[in-house]
Amino acid sequence: MTRKQLKRNTVITQVIDGLITREKAAELLDLSVRQIDRIKKSYLQEGVESLIHKNTGRKPSHALDEETKEKVIQTRSIFPYSQANFKHFQELLELHHGIHISYSSLYALLKGANISSPLKQRKRKKHPRRQRKPLKGELLQIDATPFEWFGGDEKFALHAAIDDATGIITGAYFAHNECLLGYLEVMLQTCIDHGIPLAVYSDKHTIFRSPNTDKLTVADEIQGKTVKLTQFGRALDELGIRLIYAHSPQAKGRIERLWATLQSRLPVELAIRNITTIEEANAFLREYIPVFNSVFGVNHDAPSLFVEYDGSYDLDEYLCVKHSRKMDNAGSFSINRKSFKVVDKGFPIIPRKADVSVLISTRKAIRVSYKGIIYDTVQYIKPDRPPRAPGDHSKVVKSTKPHLIHGSDEWKSIWHYESYNDTLKFLYGLFLKDCS
């Protein structure tokens, strides 16, 4: 019998023997007089057995059997499950092994087996929390973090944007380093999946903010001088998105907390699926982000300020690298000492010496914008001019090396089929150098 049952037995026997009143018994047991009468009646009919609950000594129907407990402990000892915190491990057990267990039961089981959660126990400075924005799309926080996402010592940069109102990830992209390409891809995902946000909150990295901004004197400002926007700033400005700069990491608390969560969970998820490359990781992010948002997102029913993207215009015309160039006499232009020609598709031919905008992106390669019309390009090898002998006035026979035709297998091998490293090296080396 339990201590509680022994107390009831003692009090009820005293009532039966007339040593105490029913009212006193009710006071001692914290029951009503009517309950005392029922307990007394049962006691007289069944004896002391009536005081023992029928489930006493029985295992709960939902209790784990010893075999399942052993499986949980064994699974916990296997990499990468050993790297997951207890809450994440509970989710993985249900998802990959079909084991349903409450967090409290799992915690007690693992603690009983002397297993600790790998959560980082570090003292944090307390900062006052800013209230969330009331509307979706009112403010996005954007940032990148280097981390050993695939294990080992090599770090890769995860770029991401998080909605301030709901805490959902609107876009995420892996790259070798924090770069303009990563942020443009994040914004592209955001605009397609959620819509055009009202504002973006970033740090003062040179990708977002020109280092010359603080160099303007008061006299310069009076004269109306301004600092040229970065490529990222220009892209957001063309889309009507306000770019706001944070003065400290704490000001971007939402995304800083996101990094802590992802650094704890994402490497485990990648290891379970044997994902070790950036290409595979970026493909996995597209299916992982909705799951993550369903768990950690809040205020899903909040009104939205996102402007839905209807597909009536090409986002790659905005979320890209833009350079101004002048067409030369050969009808070509140069980017980083590489020459390109416009592909004639029946559009009005761009005249020589015309000013054009060169649009550079990994999705659409190198394109040209002229008077609202977008043209594809091909790499152009200028003719070789062999040296002439003195007094030789014969006609020079021009020769050209074959260049890549847009859409050809050779072109596709550069932009689609090469490894990620080769593609980035080609792109950055030729086109994106010093363009942030």
N, C-alpha and C positions, 0 to 999 in steps of 0.2 A: 504493500500500500504506500501511497505517497504521503507526504507530510500533511497535505490538505485533507486527504481522506481519513487519516488517523485523527485529525482534529474533529472532523465531522462525527466520527464514530464515538469519540469521547463525549462530545456535547449531547448527541442524540441519546446515548445511554443514560446520561444524567437527567434528561427530560423524562425518559421512560420510568426511571427510578424515582421521579418526583423531587430530585435534588435542586433543579432549577426550573423556572417557568419557560413557556414557549417564547414569551417576549424577550427574556434574557438570552435564550438560545439564538433567536433571530439577530440580536445585537452582536453576539459573539461571532456568528458566522457571516454577518453582513447580508442576511437574507430577510425575506418577509415572513410573517407568522404563517401565512398560507403555505409557503414553501417548506417551512419546518414541519407542518402537519403532513405534507405529502412524503417528505423524507422519513418521518416517523412511521407512517403507514407502511411504506415499502420495507423498512427495516424490520417491522414486526412480521411481515409476510415472508421475506426472503432472507433475512438475517444480514450479516455484515457484507455479503456479496452485493447487496443493492447499492452500496456506497462506491463500488469499484466500477469505473466507466468501462463499457463493453469493448472499447478500442484500446484499452490499456494493454501494452505489450505487443500490439499489432504494428507491423510496418505500414506506413502510409502507402496508398495505392500508387502514388507518383514517385516513390522513393527509387533511387538507382540501385540496381543489383551490383554485386561485387565485381562481376565481369565488366560491366560498363564503367565502374569506378576505375578499375585497373586500366581499361582502354584510354580513359581520359588522362590519367597520369602518364601513361606511356606516350600518348600523342603529344602531350605537353613537353616531353623531353626531346622531341625530334625537331631539328631545324627545318623550316623557319618558325614553327609554332612557338618555340622557346623564346623567340624575340618579341612576341605579341604581349601586350598587357592583358590583364584578366578579362576586361570587358570585350576587347577585340577577340580574344581567344574563345569566349563564349559564342560570339557570332560565327567564328570559323567552324566550331564544332557543329553547329546547326546547319551551316551552309554546305560543308564538305563531308561531314560524317553522319548527319541526321541525328545527332545527339541533342536532345532538348533538356537543358538544365538551367535552373535559375541562377542568377549571379551570386546570391547569398550562399547557395549550396556549393557552387563551383569554388567560391572563395574559401569556404570552410574546408572543402576537400583538398585544395592545393596547399593551403596553409598547414593542414594536418600532415601533409607529405613534405613539409619544410621547403616549399616552392614559393619564391617571392616574385612579385610583379616587377618587370624591368622599367617601370615608370621612373623617370628622373626626379629625384627628390632634391630639388635645389630651391634655395631661398630666392624669392622674387620680391622686388621692390613693389610696393603697393602704389598704383596709380588710379586716380579717379576715373571710373568708366564713363565714357560718353554715351548718351542715349542713342539708340539706333535711329536712323532716318525712318520716317513713317511710311515712305513709299518705295516700292521696288524701282530700281533704275535711277533713283535720285542721286546716288553716289556709289561708285565702284572703287575699291581699293586694289591697286595693282602692284606687283612686286615679283622678284625672283629670288630663289635661294639655292646655293650650291650645297650638295649633299651626296653621300655615298649611297645612292638609290639602289644600285645593283650589287652592293657588297664590295669588298676590296677597298683599295685606297683611292681609286679614281672618283672624282666628284663630277657630277653633271648638274646643270642648272634647270630647275623647274620654274617656269613662268606661269603665273596664274592671276586671275582677277576674281574678287569675291564681292557680292552685293552686300552693302552695309545694312540694309533693312532686313534681309532674310538669312544672311550668312551662307548662301549657296554659292558654289563655284560656277562662274559663268563661262570660263575658258581656262584651259591648262595645256602646256606644251613643254616638252623636254628639248634642250639643246646642250651643246658641249659647254657653252659659257653663256652668261647673261648677255643678251644681244638684242638688237633692233628686230631681227627676224622673229625671235620668240614672242616679243610683245605684240608685233603686228598679227601674228597667228592667233594669239589670245583674243585680241580685239575682233578679229574676223569670226572666230567661233562665237563670241559674245553677241555680235550683231546678227548672225544667222540664227542662232538658237534662241535668243531672248529678245533682241531688238537693240536699237540705238539708245545708250544711256544718256542721262542729262549731264553727268560730270564724272571725271576720273581723278582719283586721289593717288598721287605717286610721291616718291622721294625726289631728291634733287640730282639724280644720276644724269650724266651728260646726254643719255639717250632721250631724257624728257626735257631737260633744261640746259640751255646754252651756257657754257662757262663764262661767256662774256657778259651775261646779264648784269652781274654786280659791278662791272667795270664802267658802266655808263655814269658820267658825272651829272651833276644837277644842270650844268650848262648844256650838256648833250640832250637831256630830257626836255629842257625848255625849247631847244631848237627842233624838237620833234623826232630826234633820232631814236631808233628802236633796234633791238637785237633780233636777228633772223631766227625764226622758229627752227627747232630741230625737225628731222623727218617725221618723228612720231608726233610732235606737237602740231606740225602742219597737217598731218593726216586727220587728227582729231578735230582741228579747227575747220577743215573742209566738211566734216560730217556734222558740225554744229555741236561738238562735245567740249565742255569746259574742262580744262586741265588745271588741277589745284595741286600745289606742292606742300608736302608735309615738312615740318621743321625737325622732327625726331622720329625714330622708329616707334616710340610709344604712341605717337599720334595715329599710326596705322595699326592699332591694336588688333583689329579683326583679322587681318591677313597674317600678322605676326603669330597669333594664336593658331591660325590655320596651319602654318609651317610646323608647329609643334605636334599637331595632330597627324599630319601627313607623314612627317618623319618617323613617327611611331608606327603607323599602320601600313603605308604604301610599300616600303621595302619588303614587308612580310607578304603582302598580296602579290608582288612581283616575283618573289622567290618561289611561292607555291606554284606559280604558273611557269616557272623556269624562263622568265623573261630577262634577257641580259643585254638587249640592244635598244637604242633610242627609237628606232622604227617600231619595234614591237610594243615598247612602253607607250608611245603616243597613240597607237591603235587601241591599246587596252584602256587608256584614259577616257576614251569616248564612251566606253561601256561602264567604267568605274564611277565617273563623276555623277551620273543620275542616282546610283545606289548611295554614294556618299551624301549627296544632297538630301535624299529621303530620310537619312538617319540624323544628320546634323543641322539641316535647315530649319528655320523657324519662320513664323508669320507668313506661311505660304499664301494665305488669303489676302495679304495686304494689297491695296490698290497699286497699280503699276504706272510708272512714267516712261517705261521703255517704249520707244517708237518702233513698231513692228516693221521689219524689213520685208518688203513685198516682192523683191526680185526685179523691180522695174529698172534698176541701175546696177552697174557692176561695182561691187565693193572693192575689187582689186584695183580699180582706178584710183581709189583713195588710200587704202591700206597697202601701200607699196612705197618704194623709194622713188623719188622724182628728181630729175635733173633737167635743167634747160640746156638745150643744144641748138646749134645752127647747122643746117644742111650744107655740105660743101658742094663744089662744082660737080662731083661725081655722084651726087644724090645720096651720100652716106654721111654718117656722123660717128664720132668716136667716144668711147667710154673707157677710161683707164688704158689708153693706147690700143684699144681693140676697136676695129671698125665694123659697122653694121649698116645694112641697107634695108629699106622698107619693102615689104612684100606687096606687090601690086595685086589687089583683089577687085579691081574695077572701080575703086574709089577715085576721087580726083587725085591726080599725082601731086605730091608735095613739091613745090617749086624749089629751085636752088636758092640758098641763102635764107631760107625760111626758118623762123624760130619755132622749135618744136619742144614738147615735153617728153622726156624719156621715162617710161614707167618700168620699174624693175621689181619682180617678185619671183619667188620659187614656183608658184602655181602657174603663172602665165608667162614666165621667162621675160624677155626684153620686148617691150612694145613702145609705140610712139603715138602720142596724142597731138592732133593738129586740127584746129577749128572744130572741136567736138567729135572728131572721128578717130577711132582707134585702129592702128595698123600693126600687124605682126612684122617681125624683122628676121633677117638671117645674118649670120656673121659673114663679113665681107673681107676678102683678101685682096688688097690693092695690087695692081699689076707691077711686075718686076721690070725695072728699066735697066737693061744691060748697058755697060759703059760703051760709048762710041769712040771709035778711032778718030784721031785728028783729021779733019777734012771730009769725014764720012757724013753725007747728007741723005743717006738712004732712009726709007721709011722704017720706023721702029715697029717691030712686030710685038704687040702687047701679049703677054701671057699671064694667065691667072691660075692660081691654085683653086681647085674646086672647093666651094664653101658649103656649109651645112644648109640644107633646105628645111625650112620649118615643117615639122610633121614627119620628116624622114626618120628612118631607123637610127641614123647617126645622131640626130638631134634628140630623139627620145632616150638614147643611151646616156646622154649628158644629164637630162633633166628628170628622168624617171627611173632608169634601171641601174644606174651606178649606185654604189654604196653611199650611205648618208655622209660619211666623211669626205668622199670624193666630190659629192655634189656641193657640200658647203664650202670646201676648199676652192672649187671652181667659181662658185657664186661670189664668195667673199673676195677672192683674189682678183676677179675681173671687175666686179660691179659694186660691191658694197663696202669697199675700203674707204674709211674716213667719211662715211655718209650719215653717221648718227647725228 
